[in-house]
Amino acid sequence: MLTRAILKKIVLTRPGRKGDNGRLLVAGGSKKYHGAPLLAIKAASRFVDLIYYYSPHAPNAQVKQKNKCFISVEKPNPNRVDCVLIGNGLDVNPENKRLVNQLLKKSKRAVLDAGAIRMAGSFEGTIVTPHAREFEDVFKLKASKANALRVAKQNNCVVLLKGKIDFIASPARVRENRTGNEVMTRGGTGDVLAGLCAALHCKNPAFESACAAAWINGRAGDKLKRRRRVFNAEDLARALPEALK
């Protein structure tokens, strides 16, 4: 089971110039789900230096006003970043499927969430962050610890299977995360987790990034619940640094 000790296995910050603490590209969003990538960006902005945001539907003035933590780009360029987060709020359609797989071919490191999990042609070398229903729909297996490991082995990837207990699997091992609580069923908390995971993966190996992200995200939620009985995904994103104390 994961504990605070996981924080000793990752780099959170390091001295240097702007960009040395990570450059992240977030590709996602749609007319209906424009908020999902913004939640991921809010979470990631606590842990990386620069975030580039690409959406098939360019962020409008209202969206930009709500979140000033990203640089909007007209064309995604995975070569200029350390990691790419793909899928938050992204519609599942042929055009976006091409986008997802083009980004995967060019990315050094990638985290796949939401719609990207359903459209990816390969998961090799990625971190995949499904909830139980997505896992079962895509991989045709019951969401379980054993099957998370099975999928990680078959696809040579890291699986972060979200649930009451999170299961984080690499091809060689699987860990459990028990931080978190029932309030974290709120919409958008998975986007926060994905953004955090991608930010950590800018500077750290895939398995350690996924494990640390799951623990930090749940720990932040637990601290929030002790202070206030209810909270939302934006509250969770703001609370992530508190989980490190």
C-alpha positions in Angstrom: 0.0 0.0 0.0 1.3 3.5 -0.9 2.4 5.8 1.9 4.1 9.2 2.2 7.3 7.3 1.4 6.4 7.5 -2.3 7.4 11.2 -2.2 11.0 10.3 -1.6 11.1 8.5 -4.9 10.1 11.5 -7.0 11.5 14.9 -7.9 9.0 17.7 -7.2 11.2 20.7 -7.9 14.8 21.3 -8.8 16.9 24.5 -9.1 17.5 25.9 -12.6 16.0 28.1 -15.3 12.4 28.4 -16.4 11.4 25.1 -18.0 13.8 23.0 -16.0 10.9 21.9 -13.8 8.9 20.6 -16.7 7.1 21.6 -19.9 3.7 20.0 -20.4 1.4 20.0 -23.4 -2.3 19.4 -22.6 -4.4 18.4 -25.6 -8.1 18.1 -25.0 -11.4 19.9 -24.6 -14.5 20.3 -26.7 -17.5 22.7 -26.9 -19.3 20.7 -24.3 -16.4 19.7 -22.0 -14.2 22.8 -22.1 -13.7 22.7 -18.3 -12.0 19.3 -18.1 -8.6 20.2 -19.5 -8.6 23.5 -17.5 -8.9 21.5 -14.3 -6.0 19.3 -15.4 -4.0 22.5 -16.1 -4.9 24.0 -12.7 -3.5 20.9 -11.0 -0.4 20.6 -13.2 0.5 24.3 -12.9 1.5 23.7 -9.3 4.2 21.3 -10.4 5.6 22.4 -13.8 7.0 25.6 -15.2 5.2 25.8 -18.5 2.0 24.5 -19.9 0.9 24.6 -23.5 -2.7 24.0 -24.3 -4.1 22.8 -27.6 -7.8 22.2 -28.3 -9.6 21.2 -31.5 -12.0 24.0 -30.3 -9.7 26.9 -29.5 -10.2 28.3 -26.0 -12.5 31.3 -26.1 -11.9 34.6 -24.3 -14.0 33.4 -21.3 -12.0 30.2 -20.9 -8.7 32.2 -21.1 -10.0 34.6 -18.5 -10.7 31.9 -16.0 -7.3 30.2 -16.3 -4.1 32.2 -17.1 -1.8 29.3 -16.3 -1.4 28.1 -19.9 -0.1 29.2 -23.3 -2.6 28.6 -26.0 -1.2 27.1 -29.2 -2.7 26.7 -32.6 -0.7 23.5 -33.4 0.5 21.0 -30.8 4.2 20.3 -30.8 5.2 17.4 -28.6 8.9 17.9 -29.4 9.0 21.1 -27.3 7.7 19.5 -24.1 8.6 16.8 -21.6 5.2 15.1 -21.5 1.9 15.3 -23.2 -1.5 14.8 -21.5 -4.1 13.8 -24.0 -7.9 13.3 -23.7 -9.5 15.4 -21.0 -12.8 16.6 -22.4 -12.0 15.3 -25.9 -14.9 14.0 -28.0 -14.5 10.5 -29.4 -14.6 10.9 -33.2 -12.4 10.1 -36.3 -10.7 13.5 -36.4 -9.7 13.4 -32.7 -8.6 9.8 -33.1 -6.1 10.9 -35.7 -5.0 13.7 -33.4 -4.5 11.3 -30.5 -2.4 8.9 -32.5 -0.3 11.6 -34.2 0.6 13.0 -30.8 1.4 9.5 -29.4 3.9 8.9 -32.3 5.8 12.1 -31.6 5.6 12.2 -27.8 8.5 11.4 -25.5 6.1 10.7 -22.6 2.4 10.6 -22.6 -0.5 10.3 -20.2 -3.9 9.2 -21.6 -7.1 10.0 -19.9 -10.8 10.0 -20.8 -11.5 10.1 -24.6 -7.9 9.4 -25.5 -8.0 6.0 -23.9 -10.9 5.0 -26.2 -9.1 6.3 -29.3 -5.4 5.3 -28.8 -4.1 2.8 -31.3 -1.4 1.8 -28.8 -0.7 2.2 -25.1 2.9 1.2 -25.2 5.1 3.4 -23.0 2.2 5.5 -21.7 0.4 6.1 -18.4 -3.3 5.2 -18.8 -5.7 6.6 -16.2 -9.1 4.9 -16.6 -12.0 4.7 -14.1 -13.6 1.3 -13.8 -16.2 1.7 -16.6 -13.6 3.0 -19.1 -11.2 0.1 -18.1 -13.9 -2.5 -18.7 -15.2 -0.9 -22.0 -11.7 -0.6 -23.5 -9.9 -3.7 -22.3 -13.0 -6.0 -22.0 -11.9 -7.1 -18.5 -13.3 -6.6 -15.1 -11.8 -3.7 -13.2 -9.5 -5.4 -10.7 -6.0 -5.3 -9.3 -5.1 -8.5 -11.2 -6.4 -7.2 -14.5 -4.7 -3.8 -14.1 -1.4 -5.8 -13.9 -2.5 -7.9 -16.8 -3.2 -4.9 -19.0 0.1 -3.2 -18.0 2.0 -6.4 -19.0 0.1 -6.9 -22.3 0.5 -3.3 -23.4 3.9 -2.4 -21.8 2.4 0.6 -20.1 1.5 1.9 -16.6 -2.2 1.6 -15.6 -3.6 3.9 -12.9 -7.0 2.3 -12.4 -9.1 4.8 -10.4 -11.6 3.7 -7.8 -12.3 3.5 -4.1 -8.9 1.8 -4.0 -6.6 2.9 -6.8 -4.6 0.2 -8.5 -1.3 1.3 -10.1 0.4 -1.3 -12.3 3.5 -1.5 -14.4 4.4 -4.7 -16.3 6.4 -5.8 -13.3 4.4 -4.8 -10.2 1.2 -3.4 -8.8 0.5 -1.2 -5.9 -2.6 -0.1 -4.0 -3.5 3.5 -3.0 -6.0 3.9 -0.3 -6.0 7.7 0.2 -9.1 9.5 -0.9 -12.8 9.5 0.1 -16.4 9.4 -1.2 -16.5 13.2 -1.9 -14.0 12.6 -4.6 -16.7 11.2 -6.9 -17.3 14.8 -7.9 -17.0 15.5 -11.6 -13.5 16.8 -12.5 -11.5 15.1 -9.8 -10.2 12.6 -12.4 -9.0 15.5 -14.5 -7.1 16.9 -11.5 -5.4 13.6 -11.0 -4.5 13.3 -14.7 -3.0 16.8 -14.7 -1.0 16.0 -11.6 0.2 12.7 -13.0 1.3 14.3 -16.2 3.1 17.1 -14.4 5.1 14.6 -12.3 5.9 12.5 -15.3 7.7 15.5 -16.8 10.5 14.8 -14.4 10.0 11.3 -13.1 9.5 7.7 -14.4 6.0 6.5 -15.3 5.3 4.1 -12.4 6.6 6.4 -9.7 4.7 9.4 -11.2 1.4 7.5 -11.3 1.9 6.2 -7.7 2.8 9.6 -6.3 -0.1 11.3 -8.2 -2.7 8.9 -6.8 -1.4 9.3 -3.3 -1.1 13.1 -3.4 -4.5 13.5 -5.0 -6.2 11.3 -2.4 -4.3 12.9 0.5 -5.4 16.3 -0.6 -9.0 15.1 -0.7 -8.7 13.7 2.8 -7.3 16.9 4.2 -10.1 18.9 2.5 -12.7 16.6 3.9 -11.4 17.1 7.5 -11.6 20.9 7.0 -14.9 21.0 5.2 -17.4 18.3 4.6 -17.9 19.0 0.9 -15.6 20.3 -1.9 -15.3 20.3 -5.6 -12.6 19.6 -8.2 -11.3 23.2 -8.2 -10.9 23.0 -4.4 -9.0 19.8 -4.9 -6.6 21.3 -7.4 -5.9 24.2 -5.1 -5.3 21.8 -2.2 -2.6 19.6 -3.8 0.4 21.4 -2.3 -1.1 20.9 1.2 -0.9 17.1 0.7 2.9 17.4 0.6 3.1 18.9 4.2 
